[in-house]
Amino acid sequence: MEPVDLAFAGIARQAELIRDGEVSSVELVGVYLERIARLDPALNAFRSVLDERVRLEAEQADARRAGGDLRPLLGVPIAVKDDIDLAGEPTRWGTNANDRPVARDAEVVRRLREAGAVIIGKTNVPELTIWPFTETATWGATRNPWDLQRSPGGSSGGSGAAVAAGLVGAALGSDGAGSIRIPAAWCGLVGLKPQRGRVSTAPRPRAWHGLSVNGVLTRRVADTALFHDVASGTTEVDQDRAPAPEGTFSEAASRPPGRLRIAYSSKFPPGTITKLDPDERKAFEQTVELLRSLGHELVERDPGYGADGIPSVIVRYLRGIHDDLQTLEHPERTERRTRGMARLGGLIPPAALQWSLANERALAGRLNEVFDGHDVLMTPATATVPPRIGQLQGRGAVWTLNAVAGMVPFNGVWNVTGQPAAAVPAGFGADGLPRSVQLVGREGDETTLLALSAQLEAERRWQDERPPGFS
């Protein structure tokens, strides 16, 4: 296999190749380190690359493989978003306000290591993971491989750029209001926000007051499924538990979904001021027709967002930013806009936060009425194309918040309900940028989303698409 093909093969295939002795972990790591050194200066996807450490881990993985070790990700490189703890490294959060290395891996990293994965580096994020674009005063702008003048999204922007450009086969992300799904949509990737409680967030239980979950960005549905097979599970620190799936996620991704009843809607939640990008609408409508041609029943039906949907997100989001700022070693080093967002969060009274938490069940019940008689809800993944690099530079907290809210209106409410939702590719616009749709599942039902996403992948073959200049 040519090095470039190996780089884009995905973690499930890479694990097979290592297991079968067709490639070594040392060789695979070498391919990625060479590509990162050559290509990442144009992207700025990685905050740090663990060159010597990952080479040593790869050598150890090859020795274990020679000894008969058959762990599912043995020797496969994975990147870690820089809001997730990696032992021996500072968790930077897109700022220079944290200098101290952490003592222990986050639980999700521990599980990946237990499955045999080797950690290649940490990926860039917007400061405190606040924004759906990845530009910081400390670490610079991260760029989209499909258009270097545009953002890859955020807050898992570095992870999205790295996977899309073939600098790693999979990268950890977190999603507090779309932060896995948005970069997946804008980078042409698969981005599943799992059910709350599916993947541990320890040592940060109920991050952003239950909005944020951990997950992964990949090029292939099988890679996402494999990740969830090895990374799912919580600890006593976590306060949520997800319903157990029937069978493995990999089994779900490999079987036909059957004939599904799918509701679809492009309605914006109340209070959102935006327009749907014409090519996004075209991609959405083409996906409706593709799903019909595959034998599914499609019915237009809007979810009951209500007047309380977006406020329920904003209250937890702002208060979560405020709380995160208090944990930093040097909060005074953060950007003015970040401190402005934290001040807004400090104005959220305890009663408002309690209202959002107490209202979750009623909001979820109303939103989930769309699943009465339907298995999946489909919406556009985003309303617009990604912003240009520097487009929001120098803007204040409120101005930026209002601007980005119109770009990504479809995502955050499903963080309040906690149920699974995925962004999957839906072709390209006339501008050459990826378009995407969002698939929302019933509570705990990632398996239906994986099966349906795999069926779409087989039809659209998005895994074969590579950004020009990175193939």
N, C-alpha and C positions, 0 to 999 in steps of 0.2 A: 504494500500500500504506500502511495506517495505521502510524504510528510503532510502536505496540505489536506489531503483526504483524511488522514488520521486525525488531524487537528479538528476537523469538522464532523467526525464520526459519531460523537456523543458518548456519554458515559456508559450506557448499557453495552454498546458495541465495543468500546475500549476495554471494558471489564472482560468480555468474551475473548478478545484477542490476547489479553494478558493471561487469562486462565488457560487458553489453548497453546500458549507458548509462541504465538505468532509475532508478538512484540513484547518488549520488556517495559517495566515501569520506568526504568532509567531512560530508555529511548523516547518514550512518550513525554516524560518530563522535559527532556532535552528539546523536543520539537516545540513545546510551549514556551520554554524559556527563550529560545531563539526568536520565536514570533513576537513575544512580549518586548524583547530588546529592540527588535527592528520596527515594530508597528505601533507599540503603545505610546511612544512620544507624540504621535499625531492624535491619539485618542485621550490619553490620561485616564484610562479606566482603572488602573491599579494605584492605590495609595502606597503599598509596599509589596515587594516581591521577595519571597523567602528563599532565595537562590540556593545557598549552601544547605539550609535545613531541608528543603524539599528534595534535593539530590540525595541526601543521606536517607531520608524516609523512603525514597524510591529504591535505593540499594537494599534496604531492609525488607521492603515488600517483595523484591525479586528473590531474596533469600528465603523468605517464607513460602513463596509460591513454589520454589524448588523443593521445599520440604513438605509439600502437599496441602498447604493452606488454600482453602477454597472460599474465603470470605467474599461477599458479593461485589465489593468495590475495591478489591485488593489492588493497590498500586495506581489507582485512578486519581488524577489531580482534580481538585475542586477549590474554588475561590470562596472567600468569606467576606460578606459585606461588613463594612467597618463600623457597624453598630452592634456587632455580635462578638463576644469575647473569644479571644484566642490566647491561650496561655503563653506568657513570655512577651506579649506584644501589648502596647497601649491600644485601647479602644478609643479612636480619635473622634468619632462622631462628626467628621468633616470640619474640625476646628483644631486649634492648638491649645485649647483649654484643658486638655487631659494629657499628661506626660507619663504617668506611672503605668508600667506594664501590669497586666492582670495576672493573678496567680493560677487561675484555672480556666479551662475551656468552658464555654457555654455548653449546656446539655446537648444541643443539636450538633455541635462540633464533636463532642465526645462520642456521640452515636455514629457519626460519619467515620471517625477514626476507628471505632470498634468494628465497623464494616470493612476496614482496610484502606479507606481513602487517604490520600496524602494532600496536605494543604499547601497550595502554591503561593498564596498571597492574600492581601486584603484589598477590597475594591472601594473606590471613592463614593462618598455620599454628600448631599447638601448638608449644611451645618444643622446639627441636631435632627437630621432626616426630615426637615420641615416641608420641603418643596418638591413638586413634580418636575424639577430641573436640577441639574447637579453642577453648580458653580459656587465656589467658595473663595474667600479672600486668602485663605491659608494654602489650599491645595489646587487652586485653579479651576478651569472649566473642563468638564468631561464632555467629549463630543460623540456624536452619533456616527457609526461606521457607514450608514447609508447616505449621510450628508454631513460633512465635517463642520458645516456652518450652523448646524442645529444640535439641540440637546438630545441625549438618549432618553430623557425623562428622569424621574426620580420617585422615591428617594433611592431606589436600588439602581441608580443610573450607571455606576461603574460596573456593576454585575451585568446589566443588560448589554452595555457596550462590549465588555470582554467576551461574553458568549457569542454575540452576534458577529464579532470580528474573528472568531476562531482562536482566541487567546486562551481559552479554557473550555472544557466541555459542559460545565455546569457551575453555577455560582449561587451561593446563598443570598436570599433577600429577606426583607421583612415588609409587611403590608399593613399600614395603619389607616389608610384612606385611599388605597390604590397603588401603593408603592412597589408592588410586584407587577401588577397588571398594566400599569402605565408604561414603564420601560419595556415590558414585553410587547405591548401594542406598538410602540414607536420604534422598536428595534426588530420587529418581525419574528418574535419568539413566542414560546409557550410559557405562560405565567399563571400558575394556579395559586390562588389564596385558599389555603385549606380551611376546613372547619376549625373554629376556635377550640383549642385544646387538643388538636390533632398532633401538632409538633410543639415540643416544649419551648417556652420562652425563658426558662430559668437561665440565669439568676434574676430575671426581670418579670416577676409574675404580673399578669394583666397590664402589660405595657399600654400606656395611653388609656388607662382605665378600661381595658378590655378591647380597645379598637385594634391593637396591633398583634399580628401573628407572624411566625417565621415560615419560610418556604423556600422555593428555588426557581431560578430561571434557566431554561434549557431550549434547545432547538427541536427536540422531539418529545412526543407524548410518552414514549417508553422510558425516556430518561427521567421525566418528572415522576412517573409511576415508581420506578426503581428507587429514586430518592425517598419517596414516602414510605416504601416498604422498609427501608433501613432506618429512617430518621424519625418515624412516628412513635409517639409514646411520651408520657409526661412523668413528672416526679412529684414528690410530696410538696415541693415548693410551688408548683403550678396550681392554680385555683380552678381550672376548667378541665373537663374530661370530654373527649369526643366519643360519640357512639362508635362501637367497633364495626368495621366494614365486614361484608361477607366476602371471604376470600382475600387474596392479595390485590394490591393496586395494579401490579404488573399483569395479573390475570384479567383484570377489568379492561386494561388498555389493549389487550390482545384479542378481545372477543367483540363481535358485532353488538351494537347497542340495542338491537331490536327496533321495532317501530315505536317511536316516541311521540308524545304530544308536546309540542313546543309552542309556548307563547312568545310573541316578539313585540317589542316596543321601542320607539325612538323618542318617547316623551321625556322632557326634561323635568327634574324635580322642581316643585314650586320655589320661587326665589332665585332661580338660575337665569342669568341674562347671557345668552350666547346663541350662536347659530351652528348648525351641524354642517361641517365641511362637506361640500358636494361629493367628493370622491369617497368620503367616509359613508355617506348615505348610499352611494352606488354600491360600495362593498357590502354594506348591510343588506340591501335589497337583493343583491346577487346571492348572498348566503341564504336568505330566505328561500329563494328559488332552488338553490342547490340542495338544501335540506328536503324540500318537497320532492325533488327528483329522486332522492334517496329513499323515499317511501314514508317520510315522517309527516305527521299532521301539524300544520302550522296555522295558528290563529293569532290575529293581532289583539293584544290585551295589555293594558297599561297597569303596572303595579301601583298600589295605593300609597304613593310617597307621602302625601299629606303635608300639612304646613309644619309638622314637627320633625320631618325626616332630616333635613339639612341642619337645623339647630341641634338635634341630638348628636350629630357628628361634630359640629363646631365646638360645642361645650367641652367634650372630652379631649378633642384635638388641642385646643388652646390650653386647657388646664394641664394636659400631658406635657406640652412644651414648657410651661412654667415649672412643672415639677422636675423635668429633666435638667433644666438649667441649674437648679439648686444642687444637683449631684456632681457638677463639674468641679474640678480642682481650682480652676481659674476662670470663673464665669465672666470676669471683666474683660477677658480676651476675645469674647465672641463678637460677632458683627453687630452693628447698630440695628439692622433689621431683625436679627434674632432676638436681641434684647427687647425690641418693640413687641414682637410676638409673645414673649414671655410676660411682658407687662399686661398685655391683653388677657393672657391666661390668668394672671393674678387678680384681674377684675371679676373673674367668674366666681360668684358666691357659692359656698358649699351647697346651698339649697338648689342651685341650678344644676350642679353636678349630680346631686341626688335625684333630681327630676329626670335627668337623662338616663341614669341607671335604672330608676324605677319604671320609666316609660318604655324600656327596651322590650319587655314582653308584649305590650300593646302594639308598639310599632312593628315588631316582628310578625305578630299575628295578622295585622292588616296587610303588610307587604306580602306575606306568604299566602294570602287569599288567591294570588295569581296562580298558585300551584294547585288549587282546587280543579282537578281535571287536567292538569298539565304536569309534565315531568321536569321541564327545563324552561327557564326564561332567557331569551336572548335580547341584548341591547347593543348599541355601538359600544366599543371599548373606551373611546375618547370622542370628544366633539370636534377637536381640531388637530392639525399637525403639530409636531413639537415646536416650541419656541426657538427662535434663532439665538445663537450664543450672544450673550450681552444684552438681549432684548429687555430683560428685567433688571439689569444692573443699576444700582443707585436708587432704586425705588424703595419707598417705605413699606412698613409691614402691612398696613391696611390696603394700600394700592396693590401690592403684589398679591395679597390674599384674594382680592376681588378679581384680579386678572386671571390667576390660575384656576379659580373656581369655575370659570366659564370654559376652560380647556378640558376639564376632567369631571363632569357633573354626575357620571353614572356609577361611580365606584363606592363612595364612602358609606352610603346607607347600609351596604351589605357587611361592612365592618361592625356596625352597631348590632345587627342581627347575629353576626358571627358565622353565618352559613358559607359554604364554599362558593367561589366564583373564579372563573378563569378567563384570561384573554388569550385568544388564538388567532393566528394570522388569517387575513381575508383578502390577500392579493396586494396590489400596489396601485397607487394613484398615478395620474399623468405626470406628477412631479418626481416619480421614482421612489417615493417614500412608502414604507409598509402601511397597510390599513389592517384593522383588527375588529373583531367582535368580542363581546363579553357574554359568557355563558354562566348563568347562575343556577345553582342546584338546591334541592331541598336540604334541610338540616342533615349534616353527616353524610351526604350522598356525593362524595367525590367520585365514586366509581362510575356513576352515570356520565358525569362530565368527562372523565378520562376516556370512556368508551366512545362517546360522541365526538370528542376532539380527535381521537385516533381515526375515526371514520372520515372526518374532514381532512385530516392530514393525508390520508391515503388518496383522496380525490385531488387535493391541491398541491401536494408534494412540496410544501413550503420548506422542508428540511433540505431540499436541493439548492435553495437560493442562497447566494453568498454576496455580500456587499462588494461592489467593484473596488479593486485595489487591495482587498484583503483575502482574495482567493488564490 
